Amino acid sequence: KGLMELSRLYPWFPRLLVEATKTRLKGLATVNTGISRLSNVEATKIGQSLSLSLKARKTAESGLDQWRLNYPALVEFWERHQFAESLFLIVAKHVLRKAIWGLQWRVAIGAVLSFIDILTDIFMITIYIKEGSMQLAYMNISMISLNLLLQASLVAFQNWKKKKLIPKELFAVFTGMKPAIDAHRVASGTEREPHQRLDPLAELTATKLAEMVAEAIPAAILQSYAYLNDGSGGPAAVASILISSCATAYMSSIISFDFDCDPENRSSYSAFYGYVPDSSQSRSLTFGAMMLYSVCTNLCRVIGSALLFTFSWWLFLGYLLADMFAFFLYKVAMRDLTHWSPVEGGWNVATTFFARFGAKLISDYTGIAQLRHPHELGPIYWLTTVIFTQVFVWIAFGTVTMGLGVKTSFDNTAMMSIIACVNVLFFLGAGTFYFSIKKEYRNTFSSTERGVDFSRKIFLEGGKNHERKMKIFEINRAHWNDLRRPVSRFVRTNWDKWKDAKVEWLTDDLILSLPAEFIPIADRSIVRSNTEKRIRRRRSSMGKIVGLEVWNRRESNFLLGGSFTLGSPNPGGGRVDVANGGGGSGSGSGSGIGIILLQFLHRIRSFACRSCSPFPFLAL
């Protein structure tokens, strides 16, 4: 009945809907006609272009968003009818499931690159064994093993509540098909199962990060060192290094692209997300440029690190630690050290250290644009490190070959030519990327905005969007302590309205993340009731794992009228702990490394002892 009414209102709508459900790939048509003057022919062209938009993106949501932004008629239709997004999302998911191309290219690119990377590493191991370089062979084996171990741990963590699936998932890990399976789940719109702890996109991102950190980057450094030192591996080593760099660049570019094109991120954090153009051709150009500068960034870092290694691994380690110390010192000086994750005490210290360390390391070797987020490196520091990478390789080359007199298997002139070519390609890719993105977002790559500033803006610039303003509770309190009074007043003022309207976003997890004194006294029993349920689940989970019944005294005190934080008791009416698995939902309030680490910590902290040392110096 509803569709019949739409057909009477918009005669072209049936044709649009029919063509949108087809999986045939057609060229992207240019239709600028408004909704009131749209013809059946134009509606046909618009409908046929949905498949191409879905093929260009990884998920139904982002592909649908790209399709909508291409046509003014669709933008207006979305504005007039709230059900439009839900309706066409069903259509988009149907098309992705039905179309062979929808899964083929996504699975192929991600899986083939990852699989070839592992194969080339295995091939290099056999070469090192034949050459008698057993130490190099063992080190490569350890890197592959570490990658598989991390992925296996992720599988166990993800499916712990349904253990019978673990052997099947482990088989995928040890056969090298895990990335392909993850890509298939994301592309087909698979929802998170009740037993799973991470959604498919978060699991895919975690798998990619594990592969980059444990295998792709360190293996490239090691193989480059061996080749520069005595020519070990020959041309095969060069090929393996290039494949590792391409795999790393592809994974990092996909992560940045997915976060920016995610409709929820663009809606909730439009000031930061949205730099990727809306048209398919422009998006392809932006992604290609991102890939190019990321490959060059990786090669410069890898070559520079390998050059330092040829003199001494102490030199490389010393540089790495000095560079990391400078980054932490910068964060302290900017009063922006504490990570955005809404955890406190010892967990805050662990999250801050590992998230900052991991973000800096991955950004150095990939130039991943997502980590320019104010909650991670920050735009200006990210830009500085990306440009410095092009200088770093020259400093390493001059220091080792000229200053220390180390001779490599490469002629110095040839090495200088290679580095210069990589520099040129980097600036070509970076320049193309800069001029291909939307002009209004270029400042997000060079501003001095801090993480605490970004956190405050979530509330201060939320306007009348209460759901967005409440996302402030997904952020560590140290970022918005000075806003405590206005935030408290905002919650108390609107609490009854939210209850009466039964807003969907006021979930148990969100309620549990509120400081107890923010909630009207009459309704605090809701928090206590939900907290009691959480404690029962924690006791049950702990009992299953260690065979013991565990009771946290501080939590029982809260039920009796007290309060607690994750790190230590807070007699001033402290914060109710974020729910098991609560906090950030993976939205754009944070960014890649922090989101994955936060979800992981939130899931395991129910099974671990809490620290009683809050380290107040981190709240800078």
N, C-alpha and C positions, 0 to 999 in steps of 0.2 A: 504493500500500500504506500509506504513512504517513498519507494523508488518510482512508483507511478506518479506521485505528486511532483517529484523532482523532474520527471520527464515532461510533465505539462508546463512546469515553470521554466525548464531549460530543455528545449527540443533536441539539443545536441548531446545531452548527457548520456543517453543509452549508447550512442556510437562511441563516445569516449570510454565508457566502462567496458564495452565489448572488446575494443582494440587494446585496452590496457591489460586485459587478461591473457592476451596472446604472447607467445615467447619468441616471436620472430624479431630478429635484429634489423632495425631500420635506421637510416641516418637521422641525426638530430635536426628536426624541422624548426624553422624560425617563424613563430606566430606571436605577434604582439597585440592581437585584437583583444579587447576587453570582454568581460563575461556576457554583457548584454548583446553584443554584436557577433558573437562567435558562430560560425557556420558548422555544418556537419563535416565538411571536408577538412576544416581546420581542427575540429575536435578529433577526427581520425588521425591526423598527423601528430597531435599532442599525445593521444593514447598510444600510438605506435612507438613513441620515443621513450616510454617508461622502461622498456626492456633494456635499452642502451644505458639509461641512467643507473639501473640496478646492476648491470654488468660492470660499470665503472667503479662501483663502490662495494664495500665488504658486507654491509648489513642492509636489511630491508629499510630500516629507519633512515639511514643516511642517504641511500639511493632515492628514496621517496622524497626526502627533503631537497635533494638536488633537482629532481624532476619538477617539483613545485616551483622552485625559485626561477626556473627557466622561462616560465610562462605567466604573464600578468593575469590571465583569466583564472589560472589555478590559485594564485595568491589571493585573489578576490574571493574565489569560491571557498577557500579555507577560512577567510575572515568572516564570511557570512554564515557558514555552517560548521559548528563545532565537531560534528560527527565525521567530517570529511577525512580527517587524518586517520581515524580508526577504520573507516571503511576501506580506504585505499591501502592502508597498512596490511589488511587481510589479503587484498589483491596482490600486493607486492610480495608477501611471503609465499603466496600460492605460486606466483611466477618463478620465484627463486627455487622452490622445491621441484617444480615441473621442468624447468629449463636445464639442459645439460650444460650449456655455456655458463650458467650462473655459478656452478660449482667448479667447473673444469679449470678455468684459468686461475681462480683463487687458490684452489688446492694445488694445482700444478706449480705455480711460481713459488709459493711458500715451501711446499714439500720438496720440490726438485732442488732448490737452492740449499736447503738444510741437508738433504740427503747427499747431494754432491759434495757439500762441505765436509761431511763426515767421511765419505768415501775417499776424498783426496787426502784427508788427514791419515786415514788407514794406509793409503798407498805410500804416503811419506814415511810412515812407520816401517813399512817393509823395505824401503830404500835405505833408511838409516841403519836397519839391521844388516843389510847386505854390505853397507860401507863400514860396519863395525862400530858405528856411533850408538852404542847401546843406551847411553845416558839420554840422548835426544829421543830415542825411541820410547824409553820408559816415561819420559816427561810428557810426550804426546799421548801415550796411553793413559796416563793419570788425568790429563785434561778431558779426554773423551769420557773416562770413567766418572769424573766429577760431574760432567754435564748429565750423564745418564742417571747418576745418583740423585742429583737435584730434581730431575724430572720424575724419577720414581718416588721421591719423597713428596713431591707435589701431588702425585696420583694418590698416594696413601692418605695424605691430608685431605684431599678433595672427596674421597669416597670412603672415609673411615666409618661412616654410619651405615654403609652398605658394602661390607667387606667382600662379598662374593664377586663384585665387579673389579676388585683390585687386580687379580691375576690377568684378566682380559686387558685392562689398561696398561699393565706392566709389559705385556707382550707387545703392545703398540710402541712403548718406549724403547725397548731393546731391539726392535726391528727397524727403528728410525722412522716410524710412521706417525708418531705422536703429533708433530706439527700439522700434517695433512688432515688428521682426524679432527683436531681442534679447529682448523680452518673450515672444514666441512660443517661442523656444528654451528659456528658463527654465521657462515654464509646462508645456511638453511633456516636461520632464525630459531634454532633450538633454545627453549627456555631452560632456566636453571631448575634442576630437579630438587625435590624437598631434601634429599640426603646430601646434596652438594653444598659446599661452603663458599665457592666462588661461582660467579656467572661465567658462561662460556668465553666472553671477551676478556674478562680478567684472567681466566685460566690460560688463554692463548697468549696474552701479554706476558704473564709470568713465565711461560715456557720459553718465549723468545728472549726474555731477559736472562734466564738461566743459561741458554745456549750462547748468548753474547758474552756474558761475564766468565763462564766456566770454560768455553771452548774456542769460539771464533776469534776473540781478541787475543787471549794469551797464546793460542796456537800460531796465529799470524806473527806475533812478536818473536816467538821461539824459532820458527822456521826462517824468518828474516835474519835473525842473529846467526843461525847456522850457515845460511847462504853467504852472508857478508863476511863471516869469519874465515871459512875455507872453501866456499862454493858447494857445501853439502846439499844434495838434493837436485842440483842442476836446474834445468828448465822446469821440471816438475814442481820444484819448490816455488818458483815464480808463479806458476799457474795456480797452485794451492793458495798462495798468499792473496792473489787477485780474487779468487773465488770466495775466500773468507771475507775480504773487504766488501765485495758485492753483497754477500749474504747479510753481513752486519748492517750495511747501509740500507738494504731493503727492509730489514726488520725494524730499524729505528725510524725510517721514513713512514712505514705503515702505522706505527704507534702514534706518531705526531699527526698524521693525516686523519686517523680514526678519531682521536680526541677532538680535533678541530671541527670535523664534519659531523660530529654527533649532535643531533637536533636538540637534545636536552642541554648539553653544554652551551650551545649557541643561544638557547632561550634564557637560561639562568645566568650565564656569564658572558653576555654579548660584548662587553668591553674588551675581552681577551680572546675569546674564541670566535672565529669567523673570517680569518685572513685568507683561507683558501677560496678562490673564485667560485661562482655558482655554475658557470657553464662547463660542459664536459671537456671541451677542447682546452680551456684555460686551466682546468684542474689537472689534466694530463700533463700540461707544460709545467705547472707548479710542482707536481710530484716528480717528474723527470729531473728538474733542476735540483730539487731537494736530494734526490738520489745521487746526482753527480757531485754536489759539494760534500755530501756525507762520505762517499767513497774516497774523495781526495783528503778529507779530514782524517779518516781512518788510516790511509796510506802514510800521511805525513807523521802522525803519531807513532805508527808502527815502525817506520823507518828510523825515526829519531830515537825511539826506545831501543831498537836493535843496535844502533850505533853506540849508545851508552853501554849496552850489554857487552859489546865486543871488547871494551876496555876492562870493565869489571861490573858484576851484578850489584856490587855495593854502590857504584856510581848511579846506576839506574834506580835502585831502591832509595838512595839519598835524595835524588831529584824528586821522585814520586812523593816521598814524605814531606819534603820542603814545600812542594806545590800544594799538597793537601793542607799543610799547616797554614799556608798563606790564605787558603780559602776559608778555613775555620776562623782565622784571625779577622778576615774581612767581615764575616757574618757577625762576629762579636762586636766589631767596631760599628757596624750598622744597626746594632741592637736587634738582630734578626736571626739569632742562632736557633732558638727553640723551634722544632718542627711543628707543622700545623696539626698533626694527628692529635685527636682529643683524648690523650692518655697522660697520666701524671706519674710522678715519682720515678722509680727505677725504670719502668717501661718507657717513660718519656726520654730518659737518658739514652736507652738502647735505640729507640726509634730515631731520635735526633742524630746519633752518631752514624748508624748504619744507613739511614736514608740519605744524609748529607754526603757521606763517603761514597755510597753507590751512585748517587746522582752525578757527583763530580767526575767520578771515574768513567762512567758511561758517556757523559757529555764530552769529555776530553777525546774519547776514541771514536765518537760517532757524529758529534755536532747536532744531536737530536734536538729539534726545535721545541718539542714539548717541555724540555727541561729549562727553558728560559722563563718558565712560569715563576712569578714572584715567590711562590711557596717553595720553590726549589733553588736554582742558582740565582735567579733574578735576571731580568733582561740585559742590563749593562754588563754584568759579570759574565754571562753566557756569551755575549758578543765579543767581549775582550778575550776570552779563552779560545773561541773559534778562530779569531784572527791571529792570536798568539801562536796557535798550532802551526800556522804557515811559517812563522819565524823560528819556532822551536826546532824544527828539523834542520834549519841552517845553523843554529847555535850548536846543536848536537854534532853536526857534520864538522864544523870548524873546530870544536873542542877536541873531538876524538882523533880526526885525521891530521889536523894541522898542529893543534896545541899539544896533544899527547903523542903524536907521531904513530898512531896505530894504522897499520896497513890492512885494508880489506881486500876481498876478492874482486872488487870493482875498481876500475880506474877512477881516480878522483874527478876527472873531467866528465866521464860518463855519468857518474853519480850526480854531479851538479846539474847536468842536462836533464836527468830524470826528475830531480826535485823541482827544477824550474818548470818543467812541463806540468807536473802535478799542481804547482802553484797557479799556473795560468788556467788550468781546467777548473780549479777551485773557484777562482774569482769569476770565471765565466758562469759556472753553475750558481754561485751565490748572487751574482748580479742579476741573472735571469730570474732567479727565485724572488729577489727583492722587488723587481719591477713587475712581476706577474701577480703578486698578492694584492689584495685590496689596499688602497692608499691609506684608509683610515686606521689600518692595523699595523702600519710600519713602525709606529712609535712603540709598539709592544715588544719590539726586538732591540730597543736601545734605551728604554726609560730607566729611571733609578728607583722605580717602585719596589718597595720591600714586601715581604710576605705579610707582615703585620698590617701594612697599609691595605693590601688586597683583602685581608680578612675583615677589616673594619668596614670596607666598602660594601661587603655583602649585606650588612645591616643598614648602614647609613644611606645607601643608594637603592635599597629595595623598594622604596616607594610604597604603593598600596598592595604590592605583592607579598602577602604575609608568609606564604610558603617559602619564598626566597629569603626573606628576612630571618626566618627561623633556621635557615641553614647555618647560621652563626654558631649553632650548637654542635655542628660537625667539626668545629675548629677548636684547637687548644685554647683554654681560657687565658693563657698568658698573652695571646694575641689581641684580646679585647677586654681585658680587665678594667680599663678606664671607661668602658661603655656599660659597665655592670648595671648602673642605675637606670639608664634609659631602656636597656634591654629588659630588665626586670619589670619596669613600668609598662612596657609594651605587652609583655606576656600577661600580666595581671589584668590589664585593661581589656584585652581581647579574649581572655580565657573562656568566659561564658558564651561569647558569640561563637567561638569555635566548637564548643560542646553542643550548643543548640543546632548549629548547622551540620554537625557531624562531618567535618572536613576530613577527607581521606588521608591527607598528609600528616595529621596529628596521630601518629602511630605510637604503639607501646615503646618502641625503641627511642622515638623522639622524646616522649614523656620521661623516660628513664634518664635521658641525657640532661634534663633540666635540673638546675640547683633546686633543692627542696624548698627554699624560701621564695622562689619565683612563683610557686603554685599556691593558689588560695588555700588557706588552712582546711576548709571544708572538703577539698578534693585531694588532699595529700594521701588519703587512704588508697586512692587509685595507684599511686606510685608504690606504696608499701605492698599492696596486693600483687602487683606485677613483679616487683622485686622478689617477693617470696616465691613466685612461680619460677623465676630465673634461678634462684638459689637451689630449688629442688632439682632443676635440670642439671645444674652444675654438680650437685652431690651425686646424682644418678650417673652422669658421665664419668666423674672421677672414680666412682665405685666400680664401674665396668672396666676401667683401665688398670687401676692399681689394687682393686679388691678391697677398698677401704671406704668408709663413710666419712666425708670431710665436712667440717662445719667451720665457716669463717666467723670468728668471734665479732669482728667489726661489723659484718653484715647483719648478724643477729642483733647487735646493738642498734643498728639503724631501724630494724623492724620494731624495736621497743621504744623508738622515739628519737634516736640519735641520728648521726649522719656520718658519711664516710667519703673518701676519695679513693682513687685507684692506688695512690702512693701511700697515703697516711690519713689518720683521722683529722677532721677539720672542725674544730669546735665552733667555728663561726657560721654554722649552717651550710657546710660545704656541699659539694657537688655529688649528685647521685650518679653512680657509675654508669657509663655507656653500656647499653645492653650487649649481651653476648652476641657478637656479630653485628652490633649496631654501629653508631658513628657514621663515618663516610660510607655512602652507598656506592662509591665509584664514580660519582658525578664530578663535574669540573671544579668543585671547590678546592680540590687538590690537584695532583698531577701524577703521572705514571708511576714513578718509584714509590712515592708516598702512599698512593692508593693501594697498590699490591701489598706493600709491607704492612700497612694499617689493617687491611682485611685479614692478613695472616696473623698478626699479633692479636687482633680482637678474637680470632677463633681459638688460639691456643692459650690465651691468658686465663681461661676458665680452668685449665688443667695445670697451672703453674702457681708457685708461691709468689705473693706480692711483696715488692720491696718496701721497706719502711724508711728509706732515705730519699727524700724528695729533691735534693740538689737544687735549692732555690736560685743558685747563681745562673742557671740556664734561662730563667725568665727575664731575658734582657730586652 
